[in-house]
Structure formats: C-alpha cells, structure tokens
Amino acid sequence: SQPNDFEFINVGEQVALAYSLQNKFIVAMNGDFEKDLEIDLPSGEWKVLVDCEKVDLLNNGILSEKLSVKPTSGIVLIKN
C-alpha cells in the first residue's frame, strides 16, 4: 500500500485510532478504558472480519451507518 491509500477517520477527543485502507477495509482501535468508540461508517455494508470476541472469516456480521467499538478493543471490517 501507498501512504495515500490510508485515510484516517475522525475519533474526536477519544483515546482511539481508526482508518480506512483503500476504501475497502476499516480498522478501529479503542484505547479508552470506559467509553465505547462510536464511528459513522462510509456508505454501504461492512462485514466484520475480527472483533474483540472472534475472527469471522465467513463474514456473518454486517454493519452499516454506525460502528461501536468496546473499550480497550479493536475491530476490522471489509466492504461488502
């Protein structure tokens, strides 16, 4: 990937990091010990590949519009 393939997502004042890669993947990590990280997703449907509980290579979890990441955890999504 090239540097311009990455686009950082605004997480406000939270202790967190979120970015999209080539407009196909979203990676979000929440470093806050108490608050969920809430992110508005780009349009379309997003499949959950990895979250704080499991790896789901069959892509059963589908999200759209909003993403919520639990405290001290992360998530990886792929565009459907």
C-alpha positions in Angstrom: 0.0 0.0 0.0 1.0 3.6 -0.6 0.6 6.4 2.0 -2.3 7.8 0.1 -4.2 4.5 0.4 -4.8 5.3 4.1 -7.5 7.7 5.3 -7.8 8.5 9.0 -11.3 8.6 10.5 -12.1 11.4 13.0 -12.4 9.9 16.5 -12.8 13.3 18.3 -11.1 13.5 21.7 -11.2 9.8 22.4 -8.1 7.7 23.0 -8.5 5.8 19.8 -7.3 5.3 16.2 -9.4 4.5 13.2 -8.6 4.4 9.5 -9.7 3.1 6.1 -7.4 1.3 3.7 -8.1 1.7 0.0 -11.7 2.4 0.9 -12.1 -1.4 1.3 -11.0 -2.0 4.9 -11.7 -0.2 8.1 -9.5 -0.7 11.2 -10.5 0.8 14.5 -8.8 0.5 17.9 -10.3 1.9 21.1 -7.8 2.7 23.9 -10.4 4.1 26.3 -10.9 2.1 29.5 -14.6 3.1 29.9 -16.3 4.5 26.8 -17.2 2.8 23.6 -15.8 4.4 20.4 -18.7 5.4 18.0 -17.8 6.0 14.4 -20.0 6.9 11.4 -19.3 4.4 8.6 -18.9 5.3 5.0 -22.0 4.3 2.9 -22.6 0.7 2.1 -22.5 -2.5 4.1 -19.4 -3.6 6.0 -18.6 -7.2 7.1 -16.9 -7.8 10.5 -13.7 -9.8 10.0 -12.3 -9.5 13.5 -13.6 -8.0 16.7 -12.8 -8.4 20.4 -14.6 -11.7 20.6 -13.8 -13.7 17.5 -12.4 -14.0 14.0 -15.2 -14.3 11.5 -13.8 -15.2 8.1 -17.3 -16.3 6.9 -18.3 -12.6 7.3 -21.6 -13.2 9.1 -21.7 -9.9 10.9 -22.9 -7.0 8.7 -22.8 -3.3 9.8 -23.9 -0.1 8.1 -24.1 3.5 9.1 -22.6 3.2 12.7 -19.7 1.3 14.3 -19.3 0.8 18.0 -16.0 -0.5 19.4 -15.9 -1.7 23.0 -13.4 -0.2 25.5 -9.8 -1.5 25.1 -10.6 -3.5 21.9 -10.5 -3.3 18.2 -12.3 -4.3 15.0 -11.5 -4.9 11.3 -14.2 -4.5 8.7 -14.2 -5.2 4.9 -16.6 -3.6 2.5 -19.3 -5.9 1.3 
